[in-house]
Amino acid sequence: MDKRYAIILAAGKGTRMKSQLYKVLHEVAGKAMVDHVLTQVERTKPNKIITIVGHGAETVKNVLGDRSEYALQEEQLGTGHAVLQAKDLLLGKTGTTLIVSGDTPLLTWETLSNLFEYHATRRSVGTVLTAKAPDPFGYGRIIRDHIGVVEKIVEQKDATPEIARINEINTGTYVFDNALLFDALSKIDTNNAQGEYYLTDIIEILKSEGHTIAAYQMDSFEESLGVNDRIALSEANKLMRHRINQTHMVHGVTLIDPESTYIESEVEIGNDTIIEPNVFLKGKTVIGKDVFIGSNCEIRDSVIESNVKIRSSVIEEAVVKSGADVGPMAHLRPKAEILENAHVGNFVEVKGATLGKGSKAGHLSYIGNVKIGKDVNVGAGVIFVNYDGKNKYDSVVEDHAFIGSNANIVNPVHIGKNGLVTAGSTITEDVPKESLAFGRAKQVNKEGRAKNYPHYKE
């Protein structure tokens, strides 16, 4: 099998995005467009991948890392000029080179593999990936001869009215014989409406030299979508969300209303999980089997094990173990860990803390920087006071302890096994095991004095 190479074009600034963010770094389903493209290209197993960078080069490199080599296009002089920047890395190599744009996040590795295979079977020196467009305006048109052989590609600004009516369009993705690609690139010029070096001009150059050019027409025009503005970005997100949701449903996940369910590209979900409307699953979240996620939940970069129930809550960078339940209106912040069969109720916030097996925090509590053992009851309104304005402190609550409502636990303290903290207490010292602790001011009643306050009425 011939060696395969890939060039990803990612040097354009993207002025129509009206953004400070480099175009190919705009996200579709939670991942940069160019990252989507690279991920699909990687699955075709090329021997070398080169990303052409320009504006925001270092930012792109930071996103893609060492998964690609890089070539810099300092001046934006067209797609042909961009590909030519890979010359030092590919010149003289034998094999087939894929060229793909970094702003086409919907392309799949299956389509790219089919393009490689079609190219090989047609014994052509170049193959263009094409599609039938419902509205071809703005795209380069594929010009074929009377028997269907590709003659050239004409850009929109250079198209006559007759050519403009053609609806087979160039998707901007190609494969070429690598040696002939760079030979032809050395012969292109800027004699066109844009005054740029068009990559498409090499089609005519290769044809004039007696070589065969093929065109592989993909089934789905939507997959070819290139993102140049916010409208196209919105459409790409919509199409990608539909694709992702369909994949999860095929694998046994129930989405009550897929149209209102947002699942990013790297989320994993086990079968028999049920997800209600208006749910957002983001980042590298992993969700187990038989999980129920109720409406209006947002979960990011978290692990939710099997048989968990979550209702109307926000979970970020946290872990919820099997059999636990969360919500409604709970907030699990980074490094929160809810162990097996634990319960986090309404308006409870957990941050940098562990709630042990079978433990319960039912209402209106802040659990910060504490390791809580198993079967502990945390009463309503309990606050672990973990911050003195400069430093964070940790506490430990051992198994079977009971913390009464509206208690303030001022970290760092250690509450022993079966310890009992009475309601309304402020605890600043350790509580030995099996001890009862209270820290209330003594109640004093002043008879008749209430008459002196504004609330009083005869």
C-alpha positions in Angstrom: 0.0 0.0 0.0 1.3 3.5 -0.9 2.2 5.8 1.8 -0.4 8.4 2.8 0.2 11.9 3.9 -2.3 14.6 5.0 -2.2 18.4 4.8 -4.8 20.3 6.9 -5.3 23.9 5.8 -5.7 26.1 9.0 -3.9 29.3 8.2 -6.9 31.7 7.4 -7.9 34.3 9.9 -11.6 34.0 9.2 -12.6 37.7 9.0 -16.3 36.9 8.5 -16.4 35.3 11.9 -16.0 38.8 13.4 -14.0 37.3 16.2 -10.7 37.6 18.1 -10.6 33.8 18.2 -8.8 32.2 15.3 -11.4 30.7 12.9 -10.6 27.0 13.1 -10.5 27.2 16.9 -14.2 28.0 17.2 -15.9 25.0 18.7 -18.4 22.6 17.3 -19.9 20.3 20.0 -17.3 21.3 22.5 -14.2 20.8 20.3 -12.3 23.1 18.0 -13.2 22.6 14.4 -9.6 21.8 13.4 -9.5 19.2 16.2 -12.5 17.5 14.7 -10.8 17.4 11.3 -7.5 16.1 12.7 -9.3 13.4 14.7 -11.0 12.1 11.5 -7.8 12.4 9.5 -5.9 10.4 12.1 -8.4 7.5 11.7 -7.3 7.1 8.0 -3.8 6.3 9.4 -1.6 8.6 7.3 2.2 8.3 7.7 2.5 12.0 8.2 0.1 14.9 9.1 1.0 18.5 8.4 -1.1 21.4 9.6 -0.6 24.7 7.8 -0.9 27.5 10.3 -0.8 31.3 10.0 -2.8 33.6 12.2 -2.8 32.3 15.7 -0.2 29.6 14.9 0.9 29.1 18.5 -2.7 28.8 19.7 -3.5 26.1 17.1 -0.3 24.2 18.1 -1.3 24.3 21.7 -4.7 22.8 20.9 -3.4 20.0 18.5 0.0 19.4 20.3 2.3 16.8 18.8 -0.4 15.0 16.9 0.6 17.0 13.8 3.7 18.5 12.3 3.3 22.2 11.3 4.3 24.6 8.4 3.8 28.3 8.6 2.1 30.4 5.9 3.2 33.9 6.8 1.3 35.6 4.0 -2.3 34.6 3.1 -1.8 34.2 -0.7 -4.4 31.5 -1.4 -4.9 27.8 -0.9 -2.2 26.8 -3.4 0.3 28.9 -1.6 -0.8 27.4 1.7 -0.2 23.8 0.5 3.2 24.8 -0.9 4.3 25.6 2.6 4.5 21.8 3.3 7.1 21.5 0.5 10.0 21.1 2.9 8.3 18.2 4.7 6.9 16.3 1.7 8.9 17.2 -1.4 10.4 14.1 -3.0 8.2 11.6 -1.1 6.2 9.0 -3.0 2.6 8.3 -2.1 -0.8 10.0 -1.9 -1.5 13.3 -0.2 -4.8 14.3 1.3 -5.6 18.0 1.4 -8.5 19.1 3.7 -9.6 22.3 5.2 -9.5 22.9 9.0 -13.0 24.5 8.9 -14.9 21.4 7.8 -15.7 19.8 11.1 -18.4 17.4 9.8 -16.2 15.4 7.5 -15.9 11.8 8.6 -13.0 9.4 8.4 -15.3 7.0 6.4 -15.7 9.6 3.7 -11.9 10.4 3.7 -11.1 6.6 3.5 -13.6 6.2 0.6 -11.9 9.1 -1.2 -8.5 7.4 -0.8 -9.9 4.2 -2.1 -11.7 5.7 -5.0 -8.5 7.6 -6.0 -6.6 4.3 -6.0 -9.1 2.4 -8.0 -9.4 5.1 -10.7 -5.6 5.2 -11.1 -5.8 9.0 -11.2 -3.2 11.5 -10.2 -5.7 13.6 -8.4 -9.2 13.1 -7.1 -11.6 15.8 -5.9 -14.2 15.2 -3.3 -17.5 16.7 -4.6 -21.1 17.0 -3.5 -24.4 18.1 -5.0 -25.4 21.4 -3.3 -29.0 22.5 -3.0 -27.7 26.1 -3.4 -24.2 26.1 -5.0 -23.6 29.8 -4.7 -20.2 30.6 -3.3 -18.7 27.2 -4.1 -16.3 26.2 -6.9 -18.1 24.3 -9.6 -16.9 21.0 -11.0 -16.6 21.1 -14.8 -16.8 17.7 -16.5 -16.6 16.8 -20.2 -19.2 15.0 -22.2 -18.3 11.6 -20.8 -18.1 12.9 -17.2 -14.3 13.3 -16.8 -13.2 16.3 -14.7 -11.8 19.1 -16.7 -11.4 21.9 -14.2 -12.9 23.7 -11.2 -14.2 27.2 -11.6 -14.5 29.5 -8.5 -17.7 31.4 -7.9 -16.1 34.8 -8.8 -14.8 33.5 -12.1 -18.0 31.6 -13.1 -20.1 32.5 -16.1 -23.9 32.4 -15.7 -23.9 29.0 -17.4 -21.3 27.6 -15.0 -23.0 29.1 -12.0 -26.0 26.9 -12.7 -23.9 23.7 -12.1 -24.8 22.2 -8.7 -21.9 19.8 -8.3 -19.5 21.7 -6.1 -15.9 21.3 -4.9 -15.8 20.6 -1.2 -12.2 21.7 -0.9 -10.9 18.2 -0.1 -8.6 16.4 -2.5 -6.1 13.6 -2.8 -3.1 13.9 -5.2 -0.1 12.0 -6.2 2.4 13.7 -3.9 5.3 14.2 -6.4 3.0 15.5 -9.1 1.2 17.8 -6.6 4.3 19.8 -5.7 5.4 19.8 -9.4 2.1 21.4 -10.4 2.1 23.8 -7.5 5.3 25.3 -8.8 3.4 26.3 -12.1 0.3 28.1 -10.8 -0.1 31.8 -11.0 -2.5 34.6 -9.7 -4.3 35.2 -12.9 -7.8 35.2 -11.4 -10.4 37.5 -9.8 -9.0 37.1 -6.3 -5.3 37.6 -7.3 -4.4 34.4 -5.3 -2.7 31.1 -5.9 -5.7 28.8 -6.3 -5.1 25.1 -5.4 -7.8 24.3 -8.0 -5.6 25.5 -10.8 -3.4 22.5 -10.6 -6.3 20.4 -11.9 -6.0 22.1 -15.3 -2.2 21.9 -15.2 -2.3 18.2 -14.6 -4.9 17.7 -17.2 -2.8 19.6 -19.8 0.1 17.3 -19.1 -2.1 14.3 -20.0 -2.9 13.1 -16.5 -6.3 11.8 -15.3 -8.3 13.7 -12.7 -11.2 11.9 -10.9 -14.1 13.2 -8.8 -15.6 11.2 -5.9 -19.1 12.5 -5.1 -20.0 12.1 -1.4 -23.5 11.1 -0.4 -24.2 13.9 2.1 -23.8 17.6 1.2 -24.2 18.5 4.8 -21.0 16.7 5.7 -19.0 19.0 3.4 -20.1 22.2 5.3 -17.3 24.7 5.6 -17.7 27.2 8.4 -16.9 30.8 7.5 -19.3 32.8 9.7 -21.4 32.4 12.8 -24.4 31.3 10.8 -22.5 28.3 9.4 -21.0 27.7 12.8 -24.6 27.4 14.2 -25.6 25.0 11.4 -22.5 22.9 12.0 -23.3 22.6 15.7 -26.9 21.6 14.9 -25.8 18.9 12.5 -23.1 17.6 14.8 -25.5 17.5 17.7 -28.0 15.5 15.6 -25.2 13.1 14.6 -24.0 12.6 18.2 -27.5 12.2 19.6 -28.4 9.6 17.0 -25.2 7.6 17.8 -26.1 7.5 21.5 -29.6 6.4 20.8 -28.4 3.6 18.5 -26.3 2.4 21.3 -29.2 2.2 23.8 -29.5 5.6 25.4 -33.0 7.1 25.7 -33.2 10.8 24.8 -36.8 12.0 25.6 -36.4 15.0 23.3 -33.2 14.9 21.2 -33.8 18.3 19.8 -33.3 19.9 23.2 -30.5 17.7 24.4 -26.9 19.0 24.0 -24.2 16.3 24.1 -20.6 17.2 23.2 -18.4 15.0 21.1 -16.3 13.3 23.7 -19.1 12.4 26.1 -19.5 8.7 26.8 -22.9 7.3 27.9 -23.9 3.7 28.9 -27.0 2.0 27.7 -30.4 2.2 29.4 -29.6 5.7 30.6 -32.5 8.1 30.3 -32.0 11.8 29.6 -34.8 14.3 29.8 -35.0 17.6 27.8 -32.8 20.6 28.3 -29.7 18.6 29.5 -26.2 19.7 28.7 -23.4 17.1 28.8 -20.0 18.6 28.2 -16.3 17.9 28.0 -14.9 14.5 28.8 -17.9 13.4 30.8 -18.4 9.7 31.3 -21.9 8.4 32.3 -22.6 4.8 33.2 -25.6 2.5 32.6 -29.1 2.9 34.0 -28.6 6.5 34.9 -31.5 9.0 35.1 -30.6 12.6 34.2 -33.6 14.9 34.7 -34.4 18.1 32.9 -32.2 21.2 33.3 -29.0 19.5 34.3 -25.5 20.6 33.2 -22.7 18.1 33.7 -19.1 18.8 32.6 -15.9 16.8 32.8 -17.4 14.5 35.4 -17.8 10.7 36.0 -21.3 9.5 36.8 -21.3 5.8 37.6 -24.2 3.4 36.9 -27.6 3.6 38.7 -27.4 7.2 39.6 -30.2 9.7 39.6 -29.6 13.4 39.0 -32.3 16.1 38.9 -31.9 19.7 37.9 -28.3 20.1 39.0 -24.9 21.4 38.0 -22.0 19.0 38.2 -18.5 20.0 37.2 -15.2 18.0 37.5 -16.9 15.7 40.0 -17.5 12.0 40.6 -20.8 10.5 41.5 -20.6 6.8 42.5 -23.2 4.1 41.7 -26.5 4.3 43.5 -26.1 7.9 44.6 -28.7 10.6 43.9 -28.2 14.3 43.4 -30.6 17.2 43.4 -32.8 18.9 42.6 -30.8 22.2 42.5 -27.5 20.8 43.8 -24.1 22.0 42.7 -21.1 19.7 42.7 -18.0 21.7 42.1 -14.4 20.5 41.2 -13.1 17.5 43.2 -16.4 16.7 44.8 -16.9 13.0 45.2 -20.2 11.5 46.1 -19.8 7.8 47.1 -22.1 4.9 46.7 -25.8 5.4 47.7 -25.1 8.9 49.2 -27.7 11.6 48.8 -27.1 15.3 47.9 -30.4 17.2 48.2 -31.8 20.5 47.1 -29.5 23.6 47.3 -26.5 21.7 48.6 -23.1 22.7 47.3 -20.1 20.3 47.5 -16.6 21.4 46.6 -13.3 19.6 47.2 -15.1 17.2 49.5 -16.1 13.5 49.8 -19.5 12.4 51.0 -19.2 8.8 52.1 -21.3 5.8 51.4 -24.9 6.1 52.4 -24.3 9.6 53.9 -26.9 12.3 53.4 -26.9 16.1 53.0 -30.5 16.9 52.3 -30.9 20.6 52.2 -29.3 24.0 52.0 -25.7 23.1 53.0 -22.2 24.0 52.0 -19.8 21.0 52.1 -16.3 22.3 51.4 -12.9 20.7 51.9 -14.0 17.8 54.1 -13.8 14.0 54.0 -17.1 12.7 55.3 -17.4 9.0 56.2 -20.2 6.6 55.7 -23.8 6.9 57.0 -23.3 10.5 58.2 -26.2 12.8 58.5 -25.6 16.5 57.5 -28.5 18.6 58.6 -30.1 21.5 56.9 -28.1 24.7 56.7 -24.8 23.1 57.8 -21.7 25.0 56.6 -18.2 23.7 56.6 -16.2 27.0 57.0 -13.2 26.2 55.0 -11.7 29.6 54.1 -10.2 32.3 56.3 -9.7 34.8 53.4 -6.3 33.5 52.6 -6.0 29.8 53.0 -8.3 26.7 52.7 -8.4 24.1 55.5 -9.7 20.5 55.6 -11.8 18.6 58.1 -12.7 15.0 58.7 -16.0 13.6 59.8 -15.9 9.9 60.7 -18.6 7.2 60.1 -22.0 7.4 61.6 -21.6 11.0 62.9 -24.6 13.3 63.1 -24.4 17.0 62.4 -27.5 19.0 63.4 -29.1 21.7 61.4 -27.4 25.1 61.1 -24.2 24.0 62.5 -21.0 25.8 61.5 -18.0 23.5 61.3 -14.9 25.7 61.3 -12.1 23.8 59.5 -9.8 22.2 60.4 -11.6 19.9 62.9 -11.9 16.2 63.3 -15.3 14.8 64.3 -15.0 11.2 65.5 -17.0 8.1 64.9 -20.6 8.4 66.1 -19.9 12.0 67.2 -23.0 14.3 67.6 -23.0 18.0 66.9 -26.1 19.7 68.1 -28.2 22.1 66.0 -27.0 25.7 65.8 -23.6 25.0 67.1 -20.3 26.5 66.0 -17.6 23.9 66.3 -13.9 25.0 66.3 -12.3 22.1 68.1 -12.1 18.3 67.5 -15.1 16.2 68.7 -13.9 12.8 70.1 -15.8 9.7 69.0 -19.2 9.0 70.6 -19.1 12.6 72.1 -21.8 15.2 72.0 -20.7 18.7 71.1 -22.5 22.0 71.3 -21.2 25.5 70.9 -24.2 27.8 71.4 -24.4 31.1 73.3 -26.5 30.8 76.4 -30.1 32.0 75.8 -31.2 35.0 77.8 -34.8 36.3 78.0 -35.5 39.9 78.9 -39.1 40.1 79.9 -41.0 43.1 78.5 -38.1 44.5 76.5 -39.7 43.6 73.1 -42.0 46.6 73.5 -39.0 48.8 72.7 -38.6 47.5 69.1 -40.4 48.7 66.0 -42.2 45.4 65.3 -44.2 45.7 68.5 -48.0 46.4 68.2 -50.5 46.7 71.0 
